[in-house]
Amino acid sequence: MPEASARHILVETEDQCKQLVTELNNGGDFAALASEHSKCPSGKQSGGELGTFKPGQMVKEFDDACFNGEVGALQGPIKTQFGYHVLQVTERN
């Protein structure tokens, strides 16, 4: 079964999410932005790192992005029941 490692920043609005993607594309530091902006408690403390997980362990929209998106590419806004995510898959096997 495949596994992925990813990091994310969770915010309340689509506009906030788009702004963070722009900042990251312009060289922003993912961990620093996650610590400053993410409303996910674990993401805030770990610079957005989610660790390693298998398909089905995350909500569907997030899961789809993690296992179908390009490794290393920024993805977002991804809307889930929790808000809007900036996502970066750091590894997948």
NURO-752690 format. One line per field, with one value per atom (N, C-alpha, C): residue in one letter; residue number from 1; z, y, x negated. Coordinates in steps of 0.1 Angstrom, whole numbers, plus 5000, padded with zeros to 4 digits. Atoms other than C-alpha are relative to their C-alpha. Last residue first. Layout:
BEGIN
dokol: c(a; ...)
seza: c(NUM; ...)
w: c(Z; ...)
v: c(Y; ...)
u: c(X; ...)
***
This chain:
BEGIN
dokol: c(n; n; n; r; r; r; e; e; e; t; t; t; v; v; v; q; q; q; l; l; l; v; v; v; h; h; h; y; y; y; g; g; g; f; f; f; q; q; q; t; t; t; k; k; k; i; i; i; p; p; p; g; g; g; q; q; q; l; l; l; a; a; a; g; g; g; v; v; v; e; e; e; g; g; g; n; n; n; f; f; f; c; c; c; a; a; a; d; d; d; d; d; d; f; f; f; e; e; e; k; k; k; v; v; v; m; m; m; q; q; q; g; g; g; p; p; p; k; k; k; f; f; f; t; t; t; g; g; g; l; l; l; e; e; e; g; g; g; g; g; g; s; s; s; q; q; q; k; k; k; g; g; g; s; s; s; p; p; p; c; c; c; k; k; k; s; s; s; h; h; h; e; e; e; s; s; s; a; a; a; l; l; l; a; a; a; a; a; a; f; f; f; d; d; d; g; g; g; g; g; g; n; n; n; n; n; n; l; l; l; e; e; e; t; t; t; v; v; v; l; l; l; q; q; q; k; k; k; c; c; c; q; q; q; d; d; d; e; e; e; t; t; t; e; e; e; v; v; v; l; l; l; i; i; i; h; h; h; r; r; r; a; a; a; s; s; s; a; a; a; e; e; e; p; p; p; m; m; m)
seza: c(93; 93; 93; 92; 92; 92; 91; 91; 91; 90; 90; 90; 89; 89; 89; 88; 88; 88; 87; 87; 87; 86; 86; 86; 85; 85; 85; 84; 84; 84; 83; 83; 83; 82; 82; 82; 81; 81; 81; 80; 80; 80; 79; 79; 79; 78; 78; 78; 77; 77; 77; 76; 76; 76; 75; 75; 75; 74; 74; 74; 73; 73; 73; 72; 72; 72; 71; 71; 71; 70; 70; 70; 69; 69; 69; 68; 68; 68; 67; 67; 67; 66; 66; 66; 65; 65; 65; 64; 64; 64; 63; 63; 63; 62; 62; 62; 61; 61; 61; 60; 60; 60; 59; 59; 59; 58; 58; 58; 57; 57; 57; 56; 56; 56; 55; 55; 55; 54; 54; 54; 53; 53; 53; 52; 52; 52; 51; 51; 51; 50; 50; 50; 49; 49; 49; 48; 48; 48; 47; 47; 47; 46; 46; 46; 45; 45; 45; 44; 44; 44; 43; 43; 43; 42; 42; 42; 41; 41; 41; 40; 40; 40; 39; 39; 39; 38; 38; 38; 37; 37; 37; 36; 36; 36; 35; 35; 35; 34; 34; 34; 33; 33; 33; 32; 32; 32; 31; 31; 31; 30; 30; 30; 29; 29; 29; 28; 28; 28; 27; 27; 27; 26; 26; 26; 25; 25; 25; 24; 24; 24; 23; 23; 23; 22; 22; 22; 21; 21; 21; 20; 20; 20; 19; 19; 19; 18; 18; 18; 17; 17; 17; 16; 16; 16; 15; 15; 15; 14; 14; 14; 13; 13; 13; 12; 12; 12; 11; 11; 11; 10; 10; 10; 9; 9; 9; 8; 8; 8; 7; 7; 7; 6; 6; 6; 5; 5; 5; 4; 4; 4; 3; 3; 3; 2; 2; 2; 1; 1; 1)
w: c(5005; 4977; 4998; 5002; 4983; 4994; 5004; 4997; 4998; 5000; 5004; 4996; 4997; 4994; 4999; 5007; 4997; 5004; 4998; 5007; 4992; 5009; 5012; 5003; 4998; 5029; 4989; 5012; 5032; 5002; 5005; 5060; 4987; 4990; 5083; 4996; 4989; 5063; 5010; 4993; 5033; 5011; 4990; 5006; 5006; 4999; 4989; 5011; 4989; 4979; 4999; 4992; 4971; 4992; 5004; 4959; 5009; 4991; 4961; 4994; 5005; 4941; 5011; 5000; 4958; 4996; 4988; 4948; 4999; 5002; 4921; 5013; 5004; 4931; 4999; 5015; 4930; 4996; 5007; 4965; 4985; 4995; 4986; 4991; 5004; 4966; 5004; 5015; 4968; 4996; 5005; 5005; 4985; 4997; 5012; 4995; 5009; 4994; 5002; 5015; 5010; 4992; 5007; 5047; 4985; 5000; 5059; 4993; 4986; 5069; 5001; 4991; 5038; 5014; 5005; 5018; 5010; 5011; 5041; 4994; 4999; 5063; 4988; 5010; 5070; 5002; 4999; 5090; 4988; 4996; 5090; 5002; 5003; 5089; 5006; 5010; 5090; 4997; 5013; 5107; 4989; 5007; 5136; 4986; 4992; 5162; 4992; 4995; 5139; 5007; 5011; 5119; 5005; 5002; 5151; 4989; 4989; 5162; 4997; 4996; 5127; 5012; 4989; 5125; 5004; 5000; 5104; 5012; 5006; 5100; 5002; 4998; 5119; 4997; 4986; 5124; 5003; 4993; 5089; 5015; 5004; 5074; 5007; 4993; 5093; 4997; 4985; 5082; 5007; 4997; 5045; 5016; 4993; 5042; 5005; 4986; 5015; 5007; 4992; 4982; 5015; 5001; 4959; 5010; 5013; 4953; 4998; 5001; 4991; 4986; 4991; 4993; 4998; 5007; 4963; 5008; 5012; 4979; 4993; 4995; 5012; 4988; 4996; 4994; 5005; 5012; 4978; 5003; 5005; 5012; 4987; 4991; 5028; 4994; 5003; 4998; 5008; 5013; 5002; 4996; 5013; 5038; 4988; 5000; 5072; 4986; 4997; 5071; 4997; 5000; 5072; 5005; 4992; 5063; 4998; 5004; 5051; 5009; 4991; 5051; 4995; 5005; 5035; 5011; 4990; 5037; 4994; 5004; 5016; 5013; 4989; 5018; 4995; 5001; 4991; 5013; 5000; 5000; 5000)
v: c(5012; 5056; 4989; 5010; 5092; 4988; 5013; 5121; 4990; 5000; 5158; 4986; 5014; 5162; 5000; 5004; 5200; 4985; 5013; 5212; 4998; 5001; 5246; 4987; 5004; 5239; 5003; 5000; 5256; 4997; 4987; 5249; 4998; 4992; 5220; 5014; 4996; 5204; 5008; 5012; 5203; 5006; 4998; 5228; 4987; 5013; 5224; 5002; 5004; 5259; 4986; 4992; 5246; 5012; 5002; 5224; 5009; 4994; 5233; 4997; 4989; 5208; 5006; 4988; 5186; 5013; 4999; 5153; 5013; 5001; 5159; 5002; 4988; 5153; 4998; 4998; 5120; 5012; 5012; 5105; 5001; 5006; 5136; 4989; 4992; 5155; 4994; 4999; 5127; 5008; 5013; 5122; 5000; 4999; 5159; 4987; 4990; 5158; 5001; 5004; 5125; 5010; 4998; 5133; 4999; 4985; 5118; 5001; 4995; 5082; 5015; 5003; 5066; 5006; 4995; 5063; 4996; 5009; 5057; 5006; 5006; 5082; 4992; 5010; 5096; 4994; 5013; 5128; 4991; 5009; 5158; 4986; 5014; 5185; 4991; 5006; 5220; 4985; 4994; 5237; 4994; 5007; 5212; 5006; 5004; 5232; 4994; 4988; 5250; 4997; 4994; 5218; 5013; 5008; 5199; 5007; 5000; 5227; 4992; 5014; 5232; 4999; 5003; 5268; 4986; 5012; 5275; 4999; 4999; 5311; 4988; 4987; 5318; 4999; 4996; 5283; 5013; 5009; 5273; 5004; 4996; 5304; 4991; 4987; 5297; 5005; 5003; 5260; 5013; 5008; 5269; 4998; 5012; 5296; 4993; 5000; 5321; 4987; 5004; 5320; 5000; 4989; 5338; 4998; 5000; 5306; 5011; 5011; 5304; 4999; 4997; 5339; 4989; 4990; 5332; 5003; 5006; 5300; 5010; 5008; 5319; 4992; 4991; 5345; 4992; 4995; 5318; 5009; 5011; 5302; 5004; 5002; 5335; 4989; 4989; 5341; 4999; 5003; 5306; 5011; 4995; 5314; 4996; 5000; 5297; 5004; 4987; 5286; 5000; 5000; 5252; 5014; 4988; 5251; 5001; 4992; 5217; 5012; 4989; 5192; 5009; 4987; 5159; 5010; 4991; 5123; 5014; 4986; 5097; 5007; 4991; 5059; 5014; 4988; 5034; 5008; 4988; 5000; 5012)
u: c(5006; 4938; 5011; 4989; 4946; 4993; 5005; 4925; 5012; 5015; 4928; 4994; 5004; 4964; 4985; 5012; 4971; 4996; 5006; 5005; 4987; 5012; 5020; 4993; 5014; 5053; 4991; 5007; 5087; 4985; 5004; 5111; 4993; 5008; 5118; 4997; 4991; 5146; 4993; 4995; 5122; 5010; 4989; 5113; 5004; 4993; 5079; 5010; 4993; 5065; 5008; 4990; 5042; 5005; 4986; 5013; 5009; 4990; 4976; 5014; 4992; 4955; 5009; 5008; 4929; 5007; 5009; 4945; 4992; 5014; 4971; 4992; 5007; 5007; 4985; 4999; 5026; 4992; 5004; 5019; 5001; 5013; 5018; 4996; 5011; 5045; 4986; 5001; 5070; 4988; 5005; 5063; 4998; 5014; 5069; 4993; 5006; 5102; 4985; 5000; 5112; 4993; 4987; 5104; 4998; 4996; 5071; 5014; 5002; 5063; 5003; 4988; 5079; 4998; 4987; 5047; 5011; 4996; 5016; 5014; 4987; 4998; 5003; 4997; 4963; 5014; 5005; 4957; 5004; 4990; 4980; 4995; 5003; 4954; 5011; 4991; 4969; 4998; 5002; 4941; 5008; 5010; 4943; 4997; 5012; 4961; 4989; 5005; 4986; 4987; 5008; 4992; 4993; 5012; 5002; 4991; 5009; 5026; 4987; 5002; 5041; 4990; 4991; 5051; 5001; 4991; 5021; 5008; 4986; 5009; 5009; 4994; 4976; 5015; 5000; 4963; 5007; 4991; 4973; 5001; 4986; 4957; 5010; 4998; 4924; 5015; 4999; 4924; 5004; 4988; 4932; 5002; 5004; 4905; 5013; 4996; 4916; 4996; 5011; 4897; 5003; 5010; 4921; 4989; 5005; 4941; 4989; 5009; 4945; 4994; 5012; 4959; 4990; 5008; 4983; 4987; 5006; 4995; 4991; 5011; 5000; 4993; 5010; 5022; 4987; 5007; 5042; 4989; 5007; 5049; 4993; 5012; 5059; 4991; 5009; 5083; 4987; 5007; 5098; 4990; 4995; 5106; 4992; 4986; 5102; 5006; 4995; 5066; 5015; 4985; 5048; 5004; 4996; 5011; 5015; 4989; 4998; 5002; 4999; 4970; 5011; 4996; 4968; 5000; 5004; 4955; 5003; 5004; 4972; 4995; 5001; 4976; 4996; 5009; 4986; 5001; 4992; 5000; 4991)
***
